């Protein structure tokens, strides 16, 4: 017989709460800020690759330091992003 019984613990559901990675949320918010600052239309900016978005966002940050008229950073509330569970 087995002397040491294995204890089954419930899973840590906090690990599975966020389905969308933080990197994607950050990239989407960068794109929204670029659209608000008129760096391109929504269709243009949403098609950009990550490296172009980061380079353009860096230019926007430099402009914010030099020119106070450029739209400033909005405050985003910390919200949980929920998505549907995948179909089996």
C-alpha positions in Angstrom: 0.0 0.0 0.0 1.0 3.6 -0.5 2.1 5.1 2.7 2.3 8.7 1.5 -1.0 9.8 -0.1 -0.8 12.5 -2.7 -2.8 15.6 -1.6 -4.8 17.1 -4.4 -5.0 20.8 -4.3 -7.4 23.0 -6.3 -5.8 24.9 -9.2 -4.7 28.5 -8.8 -7.3 30.3 -10.9 -5.5 33.6 -10.7 -3.1 32.3 -13.3 -5.8 31.7 -15.8 -7.8 35.0 -15.3 -6.1 37.0 -18.0 -6.4 35.4 -21.4 -5.0 38.4 -23.3 -1.2 38.9 -22.8 -0.1 42.3 -21.4 2.0 42.9 -24.5 -1.1 42.9 -26.7 -3.0 45.2 -24.4 0.0 47.6 -24.3 0.3 47.5 -28.1 -3.4 48.2 -28.6 -3.3 51.1 -26.2 -0.2 52.6 -28.0 -2.1 52.4 -31.3 -5.1 54.2 -29.7 -2.9 56.9 -28.4 -1.3 57.3 -31.9 -4.7 57.6 -33.4 -5.8 60.2 -30.9 -2.6 62.2 -31.6 -3.4 62.1 -35.4 -0.4 60.1 -36.4 -2.6 58.3 -39.0 -6.1 57.1 -39.6 -7.4 54.2 -37.6 -7.2 51.9 -40.6 -3.5 52.8 -41.1 -2.4 52.5 -37.5 -4.1 49.2 -36.8 -2.3 47.6 -39.7 1.2 48.7 -38.5 3.6 46.1 -37.2 4.8 46.2 -33.7 8.3 47.7 -34.5 6.7 50.6 -36.4 4.2 51.3 -33.7 6.9 51.4 -31.0 9.1 53.7 -33.1 6.3 56.1 -33.8 5.2 56.0 -30.2 8.7 56.9 -29.2 8.5 60.0 -31.5 5.1 60.8 -29.8 6.7 60.7 -26.4 9.5 63.0 -27.5 6.9 65.4 -28.9 5.0 65.4 -25.6 8.2 66.5 -23.8 8.7 69.4 -26.3 5.2 70.5 -27.1 2.5 70.7 -24.4 -0.3 71.0 -27.0 0.2 67.4 -28.1 -2.5 65.1 -26.6 -1.2 63.7 -23.2 -1.5 60.2 -22.0 -5.0 59.1 -20.9 -5.6 57.3 -17.7 -6.7 53.8 -18.2 -8.5 52.0 -15.4 -7.1 48.5 -14.6 -9.8 46.3 -16.0 -9.8 42.5 -16.5 -10.2 41.4 -20.1 -12.4 38.5 -20.4 -12.8 36.4 -23.5 -14.8 33.3 -24.3 -13.3 30.0 -23.4 -12.1 28.1 -26.5 -14.5 25.6 -28.0 -13.5 22.0 -27.7 
